[in-house]
Amino acid sequence: MEETVENAPATVGVGPWEGVWPSDPHWDPDLLAHGDTRNVVDEYRYWQHDAIVADLDSKRHNFHVAIENWQHDLNIGSVVRTANAFLAREVHIIGRRRWNRRGAMVTDRYQHVRHHPTVEEFVEWAQAAGLRVIGIDNFPDSVPLETYELPRDCVLVFGQEGPGLTPEVHAAADATLSIAQFGSTRSINASAAAAIAMHGWVRRHVFGQHTIPQ
């Protein structure tokens, strides 16, 4: 009787190109010859890295994402990965320059990441860029994300796990939004909060959906 292998590893990506190679300049000869195992959607299989970034740049959304990094927050990699998935314009690291890239799953190669050593520098940059600073945290003056009209041109700012947003960012924000919770915990993971907020922007400005509870 033939043995079945139930836990055999799945093939990742695609193998070498079969047939006549395409000639457009965005194709990568090395990937065409040896296959493409990168973590990219099928549309970008066999594309050169720079060609992928250029194509993403041509259709990035108007929102930016920022996260404070005063204690080497391990959530930053996950935030970068989600920002890439929702096609954020840029990700901004406020505070320490170094961050753990493991959670990004190499998506930082396709996502523009900018560093700001201080809150003051970040706020000055946002104002010069014409972006509204929107903090995401549970403060007494926070308003519900679910009913807030997220502006098209904005930067969504998240604090590090535990302390949350610093008083400096809270004071500089045009608005601070809270995410509705219904369980026993006081807060949710910073990377989860970032994903919810980014998806809220996408629903509002990409799909034109904004549901306000009756």
Secondary structure, 3 states (H helix, E strand, C coil): CCCCCCCCCCCCCECCCCCCCCCCCCECHHHHHHCECCCCCHHHCCECHHHHHHHHHCCCCCEEEEEEECCCCCCHHHHHHHHHHCCCCCEEEEECCCCCCHHHCCHHHCCCEEEECCHHHHHHHHHHCCCEEEEECCCCCCEEHHHCCCCCCEEEEECECCCECCHHHHHHCCEEEECCCCCCCCCCCHHHHHHHHHHHHHHHHCCCCCCCCC
